[in-house]
Amino acid sequence: MANLQLEALKKTFKEIPFTIGDIMRKNPKELKCLGFNVSDLDVSFAKGFAQFTAYYKDAKVADKEMCQKFLEELKDAPQRIANQME
């Protein structure tokens, strides 16, 4: 019975859009090294869970030296973490 009441209460809530411009402007520059940049985020709630969706745009690599260093660090990270856990 409580579940039915909560479902009825949930129907009274309306979608409230808000801007997240600051988050989009603060994308890390290293993200472009992976070939994309986040352009929009969407959060939706349904039946006891939240769904987060990220939309992206293709991005051109601006600084190849920085990207090479970032990708090497990314490749070596699992081994460094395993070494720290020992």
Biopython code that builds the backbone (N, CA, C, O; Angstrom):
import numpy as np
from Bio.PDB.StructureBuilder import StructureBuilder

atoms = [
    (1, "MET", "N", (0.821, -1.194, 0.000)),
    (1, "MET", "CA", (0.000, 0.000, 0.000)),
    (1, "MET", "C", (0.865, 1.257, 0.000)),
    (1, "MET", "O", (0.536, 2.246, -0.656)),
    (2, "ALA", "N", (1.976, 1.211, 0.744)),
    (2, "ALA", "CA", (2.871, 2.374, 0.777)),
    (2, "ALA", "C", (3.478, 2.613, -0.595)),
    (2, "ALA", "O", (3.679, 3.760, -0.993)),
    (3, "ASN", "N", (3.774, 1.531, -1.328)),
    (3, "ASN", "CA", (4.357, 1.663, -2.651)),
    (3, "ASN", "C", (3.407, 2.400, -3.591)),
    (3, "ASN", "O", (3.847, 3.241, -4.374)),
    (4, "LEU", "N", (2.115, 2.095, -3.524)),
    (4, "LEU", "CA", (1.126, 2.757, -4.374)),
    (4, "LEU", "C", (1.041, 4.243, -4.046)),
    (4, "LEU", "O", (0.917, 5.079, -4.941)),
    (5, "GLN", "N", (1.109, 4.563, -2.760)),
    (5, "GLN", "CA", (1.057, 5.964, -2.366)),
    (5, "GLN", "C", (2.287, 6.716, -2.845)),
    (5, "GLN", "O", (2.180, 7.861, -3.284)),
    (6, "LEU", "N", (3.448, 6.090, -2.767)),
    (6, "LEU", "CA", (4.663, 6.739, -3.237)),
    (6, "LEU", "C", (4.644, 6.912, -4.753)),
    (6, "LEU", "O", (5.125, 7.924, -5.261)),
    (7, "GLU", "N", (4.096, 5.936, -5.484)),
    (7, "GLU", "CA", (3.978, 6.067, -6.935)),
    (7, "GLU", "C", (3.061, 7.229, -7.292)),
    (7, "GLU", "O", (3.343, 7.977, -8.228)),
    (8, "ALA", "N", (1.975, 7.386, -6.560)),
    (8, "ALA", "CA", (1.051, 8.503, -6.799)),
    (8, "ALA", "C", (1.728, 9.831, -6.486)),
    (8, "ALA", "O", (1.526, 10.814, -7.199)),
    (9, "LEU", "N", (2.531, 9.866, -5.423)),
    (9, "LEU", "CA", (3.258, 11.084, -5.065)),
    (9, "LEU", "C", (4.286, 11.437, -6.133)),
    (9, "LEU", "O", (4.478, 12.610, -6.453)),
    (10, "LYS", "N", (4.937, 10.434, -6.677)),
    (10, "LYS", "CA", (5.960, 10.669, -7.695)),
    (10, "LYS", "C", (5.370, 11.327, -8.942)),
    (10, "LYS", "O", (6.044, 12.113, -9.607)),
    (11, "LYS", "N", (4.118, 11.010, -9.258)),
    (11, "LYS", "CA", (3.469, 11.588, -10.439)),
    (11, "LYS", "C", (3.227, 13.081, -10.299)),
    (11, "LYS", "O", (3.033, 13.769, -11.302)),
    (12, "THR", "N", (3.233, 13.592, -9.082)),
    (12, "THR", "CA", (3.001, 15.018, -8.872)),
    (12, "THR", "C", (4.238, 15.858, -9.169)),
    (12, "THR", "O", (4.130, 17.066, -9.383)),
    (13, "PHE", "N", (5.406, 15.235, -9.185)),
    (13, "PHE", "CA", (6.634, 15.964, -9.477)),
    (13, "PHE", "C", (6.757, 16.210, -10.976)),
    (13, "PHE", "O", (6.484, 15.324, -11.785)),
    (14, "LYS", "N", (7.159, 17.388, -11.327)),
    (14, "LYS", "CA", (7.331, 17.765, -12.723)),
    (14, "LYS", "C", (8.819, 17.882, -13.043)),
    (14, "LYS", "O", (9.648, 18.061, -12.150)),
    (15, "GLU", "N", (9.138, 17.780, -14.311)),
    (15, "GLU", "CA", (10.524, 17.918, -14.759)),
    (15, "GLU", "C", (10.958, 19.364, -14.590)),
    (15, "GLU", "O", (10.238, 20.292, -14.958)),
    (16, "ILE", "N", (12.147, 19.542, -14.028)),
    (16, "ILE", "CA", (12.675, 20.883, -13.796)),
    (16, "ILE", "C", (14.020, 20.995, -14.517)),
    (16, "ILE", "O", (15.029, 20.494, -14.020)),
    (17, "PRO", "N", (14.045, 21.634, -15.660)),
    (17, "PRO", "CA", (15.335, 21.793, -16.353)),
    (17, "PRO", "C", (16.165, 22.897, -15.688)),
    (17, "PRO", "O", (15.626, 23.892, -15.205)),
    (18, "PHE", "N", (17.477, 22.699, -15.675)),
    (18, "PHE", "CA", (18.383, 23.730, -15.184)),
    (18, "PHE", "C", (19.666, 23.650, -15.980)),
    (18, "PHE", "O", (20.000, 22.606, -16.541)),
    (19, "THR", "N", (20.376, 24.750, -16.025)),
    (19, "THR", "CA", (21.584, 24.806, -16.842)),
    (19, "THR", "C", (22.778, 24.260, -16.071)),
    (19, "THR", "O", (22.888, 24.420, -14.856)),
    (20, "ILE", "N", (23.649, 23.626, -16.801)),
    (20, "ILE", "CA", (24.872, 23.089, -16.209)),
    (20, "ILE", "C", (26.073, 23.598, -16.997)),
    (20, "ILE", "O", (27.059, 22.885, -17.186)),
    (21, "GLY", "N", (25.974, 24.816, -17.444)),
    (21, "GLY", "CA", (27.001, 25.414, -18.283)),
    (21, "GLY", "C", (28.387, 25.403, -17.668)),
    (21, "GLY", "O", (29.372, 25.189, -18.375)),
    (22, "ASP", "N", (28.483, 25.631, -16.361)),
    (22, "ASP", "CA", (29.797, 25.642, -15.723)),
    (22, "ASP", "C", (30.480, 24.283, -15.826)),
    (22, "ASP", "O", (31.689, 24.207, -16.044)),
    (23, "ILE", "N", (29.711, 23.216, -15.670)),
    (23, "ILE", "CA", (30.288, 21.875, -15.772)),
    (23, "ILE", "C", (30.822, 21.635, -17.176)),
    (23, "ILE", "O", (31.894, 21.053, -17.342)),
    (24, "MET", "N", (30.091, 22.074, -18.173)),
    (24, "MET", "CA", (30.502, 21.848, -19.555)),
    (24, "MET", "C", (31.762, 22.648, -19.896)),
    (24, "MET", "O", (32.622, 22.169, -20.634)),
    (25, "ARG", "N", (31.868, 23.853, -19.365)),
    (25, "ARG", "CA", (33.048, 24.678, -19.643)),
    (25, "ARG", "C", (34.293, 24.161, -18.920)),
    (25, "ARG", "O", (35.415, 24.462, -19.326)),
    (26, "LYS", "N", (34.101, 23.390, -17.858)),
    (26, "LYS", "CA", (35.222, 22.917, -17.058)),
    (26, "LYS", "C", (35.637, 21.491, -17.406)),
    (26, "LYS", "O", (36.260, 20.815, -16.587)),
    (27, "ASN", "N", (35.301, 21.022, -18.610)),
    (27, "ASN", "CA", (35.773, 19.706, -19.040)),
    (27, "ASN", "C", (37.295, 19.690, -19.016)),
    (27, "ASN", "O", (37.921, 20.643, -19.480)),
    (28, "PRO", "N", (37.904, 18.641, -18.493)),
    (28, "PRO", "CA", (39.372, 18.595, -18.508)),
    (28, "PRO", "C", (39.890, 18.524, -19.942)),
    (28, "PRO", "O", (39.294, 17.871, -20.799)),
    (29, "LYS", "N", (40.998, 19.198, -20.188)),
    (29, "LYS", "CA", (41.547, 19.225, -21.552)),
    (29, "LYS", "C", (42.010, 17.845, -21.994)),
    (29, "LYS", "O", (42.087, 17.574, -23.192)),
    (30, "GLU", "N", (42.321, 16.964, -21.036)),
    (30, "GLU", "CA", (42.770, 15.612, -21.368)),
    (30, "GLU", "C", (41.657, 14.777, -21.996)),
    (30, "GLU", "O", (41.932, 13.795, -22.686)),
    (31, "LEU", "N", (40.415, 15.158, -21.764)),
    (31, "LEU", "CA", (39.284, 14.433, -22.329)),
    (31, "LEU", "C", (39.328, 14.448, -23.857)),
    (31, "LEU", "O", (38.909, 13.487, -24.503)),
    (32, "LYS", "N", (39.832, 15.530, -24.426)),
    (32, "LYS", "CA", (39.945, 15.627, -25.885)),
    (32, "LYS", "C", (40.925, 14.600, -26.434)),
    (32, "LYS", "O", (40.830, 14.227, -27.604)),
    (33, "CYS", "N", (41.859, 14.138, -25.622)),
    (33, "CYS", "CA", (42.815, 13.123, -26.060)),
    (33, "CYS", "C", (42.118, 11.803, -26.360)),
    (33, "CYS", "O", (42.629, 10.991, -27.131)),
    (34, "LEU", "N", (40.964, 11.587, -25.761)),
    (34, "LEU", "CA", (40.200, 10.366, -26.002)),
    (34, "LEU", "C", (39.289, 10.501, -27.221)),
    (34, "LEU", "O", (38.614, 9.545, -27.599)),
    (35, "GLY", "N", (39.268, 11.686, -27.836)),
    (35, "GLY", "CA", (38.534, 11.894, -29.078)),
    (35, "GLY", "C", (37.153, 12.489, -28.926)),
    (35, "GLY", "O", (36.431, 12.617, -29.915)),
    (36, "PHE", "N", (36.758, 12.859, -27.708)),
    (36, "PHE", "CA", (35.436, 13.457, -27.528)),
    (36, "PHE", "C", (35.464, 14.475, -26.402)),
    (36, "PHE", "O", (36.424, 14.560, -25.635)),
    (37, "ASN", "N", (34.393, 15.242, -26.323)),
    (37, "ASN", "CA", (34.215, 16.219, -25.267)),
    (37, "ASN", "C", (32.747, 16.175, -24.851)),
    (37, "ASN", "O", (31.872, 16.149, -25.716)),
    (38, "VAL", "N", (32.458, 16.166, -23.566)),
    (38, "VAL", "CA", (31.077, 16.099, -23.077)),
    (38, "VAL", "C", (30.370, 17.405, -23.436)),
    (38, "VAL", "O", (30.878, 18.491, -23.156)),
    (39, "SER", "N", (29.194, 17.292, -24.056)),
    (39, "SER", "CA", (28.469, 18.490, -24.467)),
    (39, "SER", "C", (27.199, 18.726, -23.650)),
    (39, "SER", "O", (26.732, 19.861, -23.558)),
    (40, "ASP", "N", (26.630, 17.669, -23.054)),
    (40, "ASP", "CA", (25.409, 17.841, -22.273)),
    (40, "ASP", "C", (25.250, 16.659, -21.317)),
    (40, "ASP", "O", (25.733, 15.561, -21.590)),
    (41, "LEU", "N", (24.579, 16.890, -20.211)),
    (41, "LEU", "CA", (24.281, 15.839, -19.240)),
    (41, "LEU", "C", (22.781, 15.783, -19.016)),
    (41, "LEU", "O", (22.094, 16.801, -19.096)),
    (42, "ASP", "N", (22.278, 14.591, -18.735)),
    (42, "ASP", "CA", (20.866, 14.416, -18.453)),
    (42, "ASP", "C", (20.735, 13.487, -17.259)),
    (42, "ASP", "O", (21.395, 12.449, -17.201)),
    (43, "VAL", "N", (19.887, 13.854, -16.305)),
    (43, "VAL", "CA", (19.635, 13.027, -15.127)),
    (43, "VAL", "C", (18.135, 12.757, -15.085)),
    (43, "VAL", "O", (17.328, 13.685, -15.126)),
    (44, "SER", "N", (17.768, 11.478, -15.003)),
    (44, "SER", "CA", (16.349, 11.139, -14.881)),
    (44, "SER", "C", (16.170, 10.127, -13.760)),
    (44, "SER", "O", (17.046, 9.300, -13.509)),
    (45, "PHE", "N", (15.037, 10.203, -13.096)),
    (45, "PHE", "CA", (14.725, 9.328, -11.977)),
    (45, "PHE", "C", (13.511, 8.489, -12.339)),
    (45, "PHE", "O", (12.517, 9.018, -12.837)),
    (46, "ALA", "N", (13.582, 7.171, -12.092)),
    (46, "ALA", "CA", (12.460, 6.290, -12.396)),
    (46, "ALA", "C", (12.499, 5.064, -11.485)),
    (46, "ALA", "O", (13.520, 4.383, -11.390)),
    (47, "LYS", "N", (11.400, 4.796, -10.830)),
    (47, "LYS", "CA", (11.198, 3.592, -10.022)),
    (47, "LYS", "C", (12.397, 3.201, -9.165)),
    (47, "LYS", "O", (12.874, 2.069, -9.246)),
    (48, "GLY", "N", (12.876, 4.110, -8.361)),
    (48, "GLY", "CA", (13.906, 3.779, -7.395)),
    (48, "GLY", "C", (15.329, 3.844, -7.903)),
    (48, "GLY", "O", (16.239, 3.417, -7.193)),
    (49, "PHE", "N", (15.565, 4.357, -9.101)),
    (49, "PHE", "CA", (16.939, 4.496, -9.569)),
    (49, "PHE", "C", (17.094, 5.801, -10.333)),
    (49, "PHE", "O", (16.116, 6.394, -10.791)),
    (50, "ALA", "N", (18.322, 6.228, -10.460)),
    (50, "ALA", "CA", (18.646, 7.433, -11.216)),
    (50, "ALA", "C", (19.462, 7.031, -12.427)),
    (50, "ALA", "O", (20.332, 6.163, -12.345)),
    (51, "GLN", "N", (19.178, 7.664, -13.546)),
    (51, "GLN", "CA", (19.926, 7.391, -14.780)),
    (51, "GLN", "C", (20.635, 8.671, -15.203)),
    (51, "GLN", "O", (20.015, 9.723, -15.353)),
    (52, "PHE", "N", (21.942, 8.559, -15.392)),
    (52, "PHE", "CA", (22.753, 9.680, -15.826)),
    (52, "PHE", "C", (23.185, 9.422, -17.262)),
    (52, "PHE", "O", (23.728, 8.361, -17.571)),
    (53, "THR", "N", (22.945, 10.387, -18.135)),
    (53, "THR", "CA", (23.313, 10.254, -19.541)),
    (53, "THR", "C", (24.221, 11.418, -19.909)),
    (53, "THR", "O", (23.931, 12.570, -19.584)),
    (54, "ALA", "N", (25.308, 11.115, -20.581)),
    (54, "ALA", "CA", (26.236, 12.147, -21.039)),
    (54, "ALA", "C", (26.250, 12.135, -22.566)),
    (54, "ALA", "O", (26.451, 11.090, -23.184)),
    (55, "TYR", "N", (26.039, 13.283, -23.155)),
    (55, "TYR", "CA", (26.105, 13.439, -24.607)),
    (55, "TYR", "C", (27.464, 14.027, -24.947)),
    (55, "TYR", "O", (28.030, 14.784, -24.159)),
    (56, "TYR", "N", (27.978, 13.688, -26.092)),
    (56, "TYR", "CA", (29.323, 14.126, -26.434)),
    (56, "TYR", "C", (29.400, 14.630, -27.873)),
    (56, "TYR", "O", (28.516, 14.386, -28.694)),
    (57, "LYS", "N", (30.487, 15.337, -28.142)),
    (57, "LYS", "CA", (30.826, 15.792, -29.489)),
    (57, "LYS", "C", (32.242, 15.323, -29.785)),
    (57, "LYS", "O", (33.080, 15.248, -28.886)),
    (58, "ASP", "N", (32.501, 15.016, -31.023)),
    (58, "ASP", "CA", (33.864, 14.660, -31.413)),
    (58, "ASP", "C", (34.771, 15.871, -31.203)),
    (58, "ASP", "O", (34.355, 17.014, -31.394)),
    (59, "ALA", "N", (35.998, 15.605, -30.811)),
    (59, "ALA", "CA", (36.940, 16.687, -30.530)),
    (59, "ALA", "C", (38.263, 16.409, -31.225)),
    (59, "ALA", "O", (38.694, 15.263, -31.353)),
    (60, "LYS", "N", (38.875, 17.459, -31.658)),
    (60, "LYS", "CA", (40.204, 17.375, -32.281)),
    (60, "LYS", "C", (41.274, 17.480, -31.196)),
    (60, "LYS", "O", (41.117, 18.222, -30.226)),
    (61, "VAL", "N", (42.352, 16.736, -31.368)),
    (61, "VAL", "CA", (43.464, 16.783, -30.420)),
    (61, "VAL", "C", (44.223, 18.081, -30.638)),
    (61, "VAL", "O", (44.687, 18.361, -31.743)),
    (62, "ALA", "N", (44.345, 18.873, -29.576)),
    (62, "ALA", "CA", (45.003, 20.171, -29.685)),
    (62, "ALA", "C", (46.505, 20.080, -29.410)),
    (62, "ALA", "O", (47.303, 20.672, -30.138)),
    (63, "ASP", "N", (46.890, 19.356, -28.384)),
    (63, "ASP", "CA", (48.291, 19.290, -27.964)),
    (63, "ASP", "C", (48.732, 17.828, -27.960)),
    (63, "ASP", "O", (48.446, 17.090, -27.017)),
    (64, "LYS", "N", (49.420, 17.421, -29.003)),
    (64, "LYS", "CA", (49.798, 16.004, -29.146)),
    (64, "LYS", "C", (50.774, 15.561, -28.063)),
    (64, "LYS", "O", (50.703, 14.418, -27.609)),
    (65, "GLU", "N", (51.676, 16.428, -27.642)),
    (65, "GLU", "CA", (52.642, 16.061, -26.599)),
    (65, "GLU", "C", (51.935, 15.803, -25.272)),
    (65, "GLU", "O", (52.241, 14.835, -24.576)),
    (66, "MET", "N", (50.985, 16.678, -24.924)),
    (66, "MET", "CA", (50.218, 16.502, -23.690)),
    (66, "MET", "C", (49.394, 15.217, -23.761)),
    (66, "MET", "O", (49.296, 14.488, -22.774)),
    (67, "CYS", "N", (48.807, 14.937, -24.916)),
    (67, "CYS", "CA", (47.985, 13.740, -25.076)),
    (67, "CYS", "C", (48.824, 12.465, -24.977)),
    (67, "CYS", "O", (48.389, 11.477, -24.386)),
    (68, "GLN", "N", (50.011, 12.489, -25.549)),
    (68, "GLN", "CA", (50.875, 11.312, -25.482)),
    (68, "GLN", "C", (51.253, 11.027, -24.026)),
    (68, "GLN", "O", (51.236, 9.874, -23.594)),
    (69, "LYS", "N", (51.592, 12.064, -23.279)),
    (69, "LYS", "CA", (51.941, 11.915, -21.868)),
    (69, "LYS", "C", (50.735, 11.399, -21.068)),
    (69, "LYS", "O", (50.884, 10.512, -20.227)),
    (70, "PHE", "N", (49.544, 11.951, -21.326)),
    (70, "PHE", "CA", (48.329, 11.541, -20.629)),
    (70, "PHE", "C", (48.001, 10.077, -20.912)),
    (70, "PHE", "O", (47.666, 9.333, -19.990)),
    (71, "LEU", "N", (48.090, 9.658, -22.161)),
    (71, "LEU", "CA", (47.752, 8.286, -22.521)),
    (71, "LEU", "C", (48.752, 7.287, -21.932)),
    (71, "LEU", "O", (48.374, 6.176, -21.561)),
    (72, "GLU", "N", (50.034, 7.684, -21.846)),
    (72, "GLU", "CA", (51.028, 6.817, -21.198)),
    (72, "GLU", "C", (50.722, 6.660, -19.713)),
    (72, "GLU", "O", (50.815, 5.562, -19.164)),
    (73, "GLU", "N", (50.356, 7.764, -19.068)),
    (73, "GLU", "CA", (49.991, 7.706, -17.647)),
    (73, "GLU", "C", (48.758, 6.826, -17.450)),
    (73, "GLU", "O", (48.686, 6.053, -16.494)),
    (74, "LEU", "N", (47.806, 6.944, -18.343)),
    (74, "LEU", "CA", (46.585, 6.144, -18.264)),
    (74, "LEU", "C", (46.879, 4.664, -18.442)),
    (74, "LEU", "O", (46.272, 3.821, -17.781)),
    (75, "LYS", "N", (47.808, 4.350, -19.332)),
    (75, "LYS", "CA", (48.180, 2.958, -19.583)),
    (75, "LYS", "C", (48.929, 2.357, -18.392)),
    (75, "LYS", "O", (48.747, 1.182, -18.074)),
    (76, "ASP", "N", (49.762, 3.152, -17.739)),
    (76, "ASP", "CA", (50.572, 2.672, -16.623)),
    (76, "ASP", "C", (49.845, 2.682, -15.281)),
    (76, "ASP", "O", (50.334, 2.088, -14.320)),
    (77, "ALA", "N", (48.698, 3.339, -15.191)),
    (77, "ALA", "CA", (47.995, 3.497, -13.914)),
    (77, "ALA", "C", (47.610, 2.174, -13.251)),
    (77, "ALA", "O", (47.821, 2.044, -12.046)),
    (78, "PRO", "N", (47.058, 1.184, -13.961)),
    (78, "PRO", "CA", (46.678, -0.058, -13.264)),
    (78, "PRO", "C", (47.856, -0.740, -12.564)),
    (78, "PRO", "O", (47.702, -1.242, -11.451)),
    (79, "GLN", "N", (49.006, -0.763, -13.191)),
    (79, "GLN", "CA", (50.174, -1.392, -12.578)),
    (79, "GLN", "C", (50.637, -0.609, -11.357)),
    (79, "GLN", "O", (51.012, -1.205, -10.348)),
    (80, "ARG", "N", (50.618, 0.720, -11.435)),
    (80, "ARG", "CA", (51.004, 1.547, -10.285)),
    (80, "ARG", "C", (50.057, 1.321, -9.108)),
    (80, "ARG", "O", (50.493, 1.246, -7.960)),
    (81, "ILE", "N", (48.766, 1.215, -9.396)),
    (81, "ILE", "CA", (47.785, 0.985, -8.325)),
    (81, "ILE", "C", (48.016, -0.386, -7.689)),
    (81, "ILE", "O", (47.960, -0.524, -6.467)),
    (82, "ALA", "N", (48.274, -1.397, -8.519)),
    (82, "ALA", "CA", (48.545, -2.752, -7.987)),
    (82, "ALA", "C", (49.789, -2.748, -7.127)),
    (82, "ALA", "O", (49.820, -3.409, -6.089)),
    (83, "ASN", "N", (50.821, -2.019, -7.533)),
    (83, "ASN", "CA", (52.056, -1.938, -6.753)),
    (83, "ASN", "C", (51.815, -1.248, -5.403)),
    (83, "ASN", "O", (52.403, -1.638, -4.394)),
    (84, "GLN", "N", (50.959, -0.234, -5.385)),
    (84, "GLN", "CA", (50.653, 0.484, -4.140)),
    (84, "GLN", "C", (49.848, -0.386, -3.180)),
    (84, "GLN", "O", (49.962, -0.231, -1.964)),
    (85, "MET", "N", (49.046, -1.287, -3.703)),
    (85, "MET", "CA", (48.216, -2.135, -2.850)),
    (85, "MET", "C", (48.993, -3.267, -2.202)),
    (85, "MET", "O", (48.524, -3.849, -1.225)),
    (86, "GLU", "N", (50.167, -3.592, -2.721)),
    (86, "GLU", "CA", (50.975, -4.673, -2.151)),
    (86, "GLU", "C", (51.655, -4.268, -0.865)),
    (86, "GLU", "O", (52.371, -5.071, -0.266)),
]
sb = StructureBuilder()
sb.init_structure("model")
sb.init_model(0)
sb.init_chain("A")
sb.init_seg("    ")
for serial, (resi, resn, name, xyz) in enumerate(atoms, 1):
    if name == "N":
        sb.init_residue(resn, " ", resi, " ")
    sb.init_atom(name, np.array(xyz, "f"), 0.0, 1.0, " ", f" {name:<3s}", serial, name[0])
structure = sb.get_structure()
